């Protein structure tokens, strides 16, 4: 269920609903409703589609309970890293792309994929 609640999906859905309401109102001669919903719905829908094309889903934690219980016994850098890879990311090809580029482990043709 969590994979369907990405920001891209929510924006595409909201834009699609607004555009559909606007088109329906236009064809039923409800001009006051059709203009704002259609002219706001279509750009919102296109923005959502743009987000969906560059979306990287969050990585699943291997051991969630152990990570949650040892909150105070780990370095803050590890916590920041886990927070970074367990959220939706946009505009990059893979998680930790800039870090892998800086240590020369990045392959442009076949980037490594973080699974868990």
Secondary structure, 3 states (H helix, E strand, C coil): CHHHCCHHHHHHHHHHHHHHHHHHHHHCCCHHHHHHHHHHHHHHHHHHHHHHHCEECCCCCCCHHHHHHCCCCCCHHHHHHHHHHCCCEECCCCCCHHHHHHCCCCCCCCCCCCCC
